[in-house]
Amino acid sequence: MLANPEYFLLMVSILLLISVLAGRTSHKYGVPTLLLFIGIGMLAGSEGIGGIFFNSPSITQFIGVIALNFILFSGGLDTNWVSIKPVLKKGITLSTIGVFLTAGVVGVFVWSISDLTIYEGLLLGSIVSSTDAAAVFSILRSKNISLKHNLRPALELESGSNDPMAYVLMLSFLGFVVNQDQGLITLIPLFLKQMIIGGLTGLAFGYISKWLINNIKLGFEGLYPVLVITLMLLTYSLTQVIGGNGFLASYLTAVYVGNQYFIHKKTVLKVFDGLAWLMQIVLFLTLGLLVYPSEIFPIMGMGLLISVFLILVARPFSVFISMIPFRMGMNEKIFMSWVGLRGAVPIVFATYPLLAGIDKAPLIFNIVFFISVTSVLIQGTTLSTFARWLKLDAPEEEKRKYPLDEFLEEPSNAVLEELVLRAEHQVAGKRIIDLQFPSNAIIAMIQRNGQYLTPNGSTTLEVNDKLFILSGSKEKLHEVMVCFNQTNEKELAGH
């Protein structure tokens, strides 16, 4: 029945509708939406009431890679460089050393309590070693959790950048399981190659993407999100082809582009926000369909034991050890240890052993799935409570946001000024995006030939345009005038 396009689309649309409605309900009652999406997928599967048979790790992996690109890219676009710069070293340390320590500790523990070999245990440990960007971004942002001491940007930076390390470890230990003659020393060149190439191509594509967006005149606003999606997929795929880590490259490209001024930025951000939610729903529904509940029940005891060890021992150990070089309070380290959310990424990584055909692959997949579900269920539902217990939640006044905060430093001191563009300003014929306007000011409106225009980055300025300039303060107007090649501020002051 599902072979027919109309039945397939009907089933997909029903599942998406149920997921969207469930997401709204879960937000109201504090249940992580990602957990509900998985549950809906399991109910729709062959052992659920939906009866949909799905048993394709390869399709799941393909969907997972595409979805993770959108989720990471959207998270990168929303990442404020000003907020992550102070915590950059912490985030990188957690996403490398922290992941390595977690993989090793969990791997040895799994080897000691099960019949898995040491390499198979380390393979499982590496699969669950990274925190999940989809889970962290979704829960922190959907619950609007505000945290003191730059904890939130540090955690989001870690979750967005630690997948490459886990990916390298997973591929390496998978290779050791298949070919046990390999040595651990082969990890180092593979890691360096993936990270260096991924980092360089990510930054390079970030610069190229910004230039292309601002200089290709597409004519239609709706084509700009399509262009950005194309650049995202090109960044990931080309980086993978040349031997780098595509996830790292995609995330870095998004962080760079998201902190630049480009045409139709607001539209692009809104589109990616919606696509990220769609990809989360599709990804978790697919993962739910792939799982057979009858295979989960037999491993629940072992899965719960590993999950508790990961939450209470391995994650805190990796955080406390990797954060030794930094000045952090005990409460901050405890909370950072608790936000070790596992989600879609480990489950997608667990499909690699299935496709490699190793003997213990089904067992590893089911344990990883159970760990991810329990992590989101236990940790995801208690983040705000833990923040409050540890006195790390920001006061209400710190959470308040002003409509103009994204470009004004001091909203209460904002001033609106008018400027009639003359030939001597030497900017006639230029686009607003090319003026390199200061971040604390915008051209809110343009009066041209008796009509009022709402400008965007691609709007071309013309002589005799009356510009309505909104700035953070009177003192900041000098920076605005520099953009118009005009050093005399008296013209503005006279209005």
C-alpha positions, 0 to 999 in steps of 0.5 A: 500500500505504501508503494503508492505515492498518495498512500505514502504521502498520506502516512507521512503527513499524518505522522508529521501532524501528530508529531507537531501537535504532540510537540505543542502538548509536550512543551506545555507539560515539560516533556522533551519533544524529541522523546515523543517523536521517537515514541510516535515512530515506534508506535507507527512501526511494525510492532506498533499500532501503525504496522509500518515495516521499516528495516533499513539502516542505510536509509536511516543513516542517509536521513540522519546525515542530511538531518544532522546537517540542517540541525547543526547548520541552524544551530550555527547560524543562531550562535552568537560569536560574541557570546561563545568567544569567552568560552571558546577554549572550554567548548573545544576542550569539552568537545575533544578531550571530554569526548575522548575521556567519555569514550574510554571510560564507558568503553572499559566499563562496558567491556568489564560487565559484558561479553563484548571485546575491549574494541567492541566496548570502546566502539559503543563508548565512542558512539555515545561519547558526544552530547547531541546537538539536536537534543541540547539546542531543542531543550535549552531553547524551547524551554528558554533556559537562561544560565549564569556564567556563560554556561549556555553558549559553552554547552551549545558550542560543545554539542555543536562541535563534539560530533567530529571527535566522536565520529573519528573515534567511532570509525577508528574503533569500528575499524579495529573490530573489523581488523584487530591488527590495527594499532591505536596509534592510527587514531592520531593521523585520522583525527588530525586529518579530519579536524584540520581539513574540516576546520579549514574548509568550514572557514573557507566556505563561510567566507565564500558563502557570505560573498556569494550571498551578497554578490549574486543577484537572484532577483527573488527573496525565496531563492536565498534560503535555497542558495544557503541550503545548497552551500551547506550541502556543498560544504559537507559533501566536498569536505567529506570527499577530500577526507575532512569532517563534514559536520565540523565544516558545516557547523563552522560555516554556519557560525561564520555566516551567522555572525556576518551581515548578508542579504535577507538574513532574517528570512534565511534564519526563519527558514532554517529554524523551521527546517531544523524542526522538520529535520528533528521530527523526520529523524526521530520518527525514522529512528523510532520506526527502525527500532523493534521494542521486542529487541529492547526489553531483553537489554534494558537491564544492561542498558540502564546500568550503562546509562546510569554509569554514563550519567553519574560517572563517565560524563562528570569524570570527563567534565571535571578532568577536562575543565581543570585548566579553567576557573569554574565553580563546583556548581557549574561543573556539576550542571555541565556534567548533567547536560550530557544529553544523548539523542539522535547522533549516537543512534545514527552513529550506531547504524554504522556497525549495522552496515559493517555487518559485525556480529554484535551490531544489533546489540550495540544499536539497541543499547545505544538507543536505550541510552539515548532515550533514558538520557533525554528522559532523565536529564532533559526533563530536569535541566531547569530544576537542576539549574534552579537547585544549583542557583545557576538560573538567570534572574528574570530581568536578565532573561528580558529581551528587547525588540531591538536587542539584535542591533542596539547595545542600549535600547533605552538610549536609542535615537532616530535621525534623518539624513538626506543622501546627497551626491557628496556622500559618495554612496549613491548606487551602492547596496546597504550590505556593502556599506559595512554599517555598524552593528548598533545601527540600522537604516529603518526606512527610506523615503524616495519620491514621496513613498516609504520603502522598507530596506534590506541588504540588497536595497540600492541607495539613490541620491535624494533618498531620505534615510531614517537611521536608528542608532544605539546612542547619539555618540555612535552616529560618527560610525554611521557617518563614516559609512557615508564618507562624511565626517561632518556630524552637524548635518545629522545634529540639525535634524 
